[in-house]
């Protein structure tokens, strides 16, 4: 157990350092002065922004065994400009109960989950403009893979589409579909050019997938549109579905995505899928 806790502290420290080093002083309103030996913010700058001691924060990045509260971690997350998935990852590594912070970050009313559950047997989810999956119903979990087994920071359909073999097998028109998602991401990113999490996802995908690099280099842009989609489900076979988005707010990038059957066979297969007991 001690070895596990040490590894978690080390991973937390490494992750915080990587987030700190990707932020320029200008992004947080600081005036860059003097030559910097390392990229990003200095530890003392980050500590001052978060309202913590420099020595304590240094120990945190070094993975030392120190007391860490959720309130202090939240201040650090804000200073590091972390998104909801990154914050959840930090809280998970620190062993801090993040339920309240997660609800606040994702800003979803509990009624949204109730609505998703009531849509069964139709698969439904809530996604933001970055393609992070913020909520979903049980049928959506059975559509490709069980998202509850995937770390929150990886519950992103763009990431899964390029890196998860199960998602690649399920998307019948994989190349066309992923090319469309990459073009949508580039369009959406125009509203978030100063946010590190958007650039970081591009970096991660570029390191993980040469195919993403090729599609990203095309510089295509495309808006979100409702359309038919073919999915090969490992339990019930081919599903011909209508993919429809419902925007949660007038200027929000967050939307409810619902898959409805295009024919009676797809309806029967969705009903069968909803009844499967996965334990």
N, C-alpha and C positions, 0 to 999 in steps of 0.2 A: 504493500500500500504506500509506503514511504517513497519508493521509486516512482510510482505512478504520480504522486503529488509533485515530486520534483520535476518530472517530465512536463506536467501541466503548467507549472510555474515557468519553466524554461520556454515552453511554447508560447505562453502568454507574453513573456518579455520580448521574445523574438518578433511576435506579431505586432506589439505596440511600437517597437523600434521601426519595423518596416513601414507602418502607417505614418510615423513621425517623419521619416526620411523622405516621404513622397510629397510633403506639404512645403511649399515655398513660403518665405516670410510675407510676400506680397498677398498671398491668398488669405491670410488672417490679419491683414492690416498693419504688418510690421515693416519697418524700413530696414532693408538689408544694409548692414554696415560691416566693412572689413571683409577680408577673404575667408571663406568657409572651407575647412578641410574635408567636411562631409556634407552630403546633400541634405536638404530639408531643414527642419527646425532644430535648434539646439535643445538639449534637455532642459536647460534653465529657462528657455523661452516657453516650452511646453508646460513646465511645472508652474510658471507664473500665470499662464493663461488658465490652467486648471485649478489654481489656488492651492497647490500642494508644495511641500518642501522639495528642493532639488535633490537632496540626499535620499529622501524616501522614494522619489520617482526613479532615481538611478538604481536603487535596490530592486524596485519593481521590475525594471527592464532586465536586471541581472538575474532574475528568478529567485531572489532570496525569500526566505520564509518570514513574511511580514503580514500584519493584519490589513486586510483590504475590505472596505465596505462598498455596498452597491452605490451609495450616494457619491463617494469619491470616484469610483470607476465611471459613473455617469458623467461627471465633470470632465474626466480625461477623455471619454468618448466624444463629448461635444467639442473639446479643444482639437481633437484629431479629425473632426468632420466625418465621423463614421456614419454609415447608413445603418438601417435596421438590422440587416443580416450580420454586418461586422460587429455591431454592439452585442447582438445575441451571442456571437462567437466569443467575445471578450468575457461576457458574464458566465458563459458555460465553462471556459477555461479556469476562471477564478472561483467557480463553485458558488456563485451568487445567484439567488432566486431572481430571475429577470422578468417574471410575469407582468408586473406593473409597467416596467420600462418598455417591454415589447409591445404592450397594448398602446402605450403612449406614442411610441415611434411609428407604429403601423397605422395608428389613428383609425382603426376599424371598430365600428359599433358592434356589440355582441349580436345585434339583430342580423348582421351580415352573415354570420355563421349559421344562424337559424334558417335564413333564406336559402343558403347553399344546401343545407341538409334537406330542406323541403323539396328541392329540385330533383332529388333521386327518383327514378333511376337515371336521370340525365347527369353526366359528369359536369361539374362546375367548379370554378376557382376564381380567386381574385389575384390579379397581377398588377404591378406598377409599370411605369414606362420603361424601367430597366429590365423588365421580364422576371423580376423576383416574384415568386409565388408566396403570397401573404396569407392565404387561407384556401381551403378546398374541402370538398365533401368526400365521403368514403368511396363513391363510385369513381371519382377522379383518381384516387389513390390506386384503384384497380385497373385503370385505363392502360398504364404502361408499367410503372414501378410504384412501390409503396413509399411515398414521399416522407412518411414518418421515420423511415430508416435512413434518410439522407440528412446530413448536417444542415441546419438552417442557412448557413452561408453558401451552400451549394444548391439550394432549391431555386434555381434560376433556369428557365426553359432554354435560354440560349446556351448556357454552360452545359446543361444536360444533353442537349441536342448534339453537341460536338464531342462530348467526352464520355457519355454513358452508352455502352453497346446496346442496352435494352431500348433506349430511346431511338437509337439509329435504326434498329430492326423494326420498331413500331411505325415509324414514319415512312409510309409507302413512297411518297414523292420527296425523299429526304433532301436531295440537292436543291430542288426548287423551293421547298419549304424553308430550309435553313438560309438560302440566299435571300429570301424575302424577309426573314427575321433580322438578318444582318443589316439589310437596307433600312428597315424600320428603326433599328437601334441607332444607326448613324443619324437618321432624321431626328429622333428623340434627343440624341446627345447634344444637339445644337442648343437646347434649353438648359444644359447641365455641363457646359464646357469647363467650368471652374471647379467641378466637384471631383475629388480624387477617386471616389468609388467607381465612377463611370470609366475613367481612364484605366483604373486598375483591372477592371473586368476585361477590357481590351488586351491588356498586357498578359493576363492569365490565359486567355483564349489563344493569343498569339504564340505563347510558349507551349500550349498543349495541342494545338491543331494547325498543321500546315494548310488544311482546307479553309479554316477560318481566315488565315492570313491572305489567301488567294481571294476569297470573297470580299474581305475588308478593303483590299487594295483596289477593287473596282470602283469604290466610292459611290455606289448606287444608293439612292434614297427612295423610300416608299412609305406611304401612310398605312395605318392599320385599316384593314377592310374585312368585312364579313364574307366568308367563302366556304365552299365545300372542302372537306378534308377526309382522306382515307387513312385509317389506322389499323394495323394488324395487332390484335390483342391475343396474347398467348393462351387465354382461357376460352374465348368464344369465337375467335377468328376475325375476319375482315369486318370493319365497321365503316359504313358510309355515313358521315356526320356533317351537320351544318355548324360551323364555328361562328358564333355571334358574340360581339362585345357590347356591353352596356356600361357607359361611363358613370362613375359614382358622383362626380362633381363637374360643373361646367368648365372649369379650367384644370381639372385634376388629370394626372396621367394614369390614375388607378382605375381599373375597370373590372367588371365581373365578366367572365368568359364562360359561356354555356355551350355544350355540345348537344345538339338535338338530332334525332335520327332522320335520315333522308328517305328511308323506305321502311316497310314493315319488318323486313328481316333485321335491319339494324335495331329497330325498337325491341324486337324479341330478344336479340342478343344483349342489349343493354339491360333489360329486365333480368335476364339470366345472370349477367355479370354482377348486378346489385345483390343477388341472393347468394352468391358464393361466400362460404364461410372460410376466411383465411386464419381463423383462430385469433 
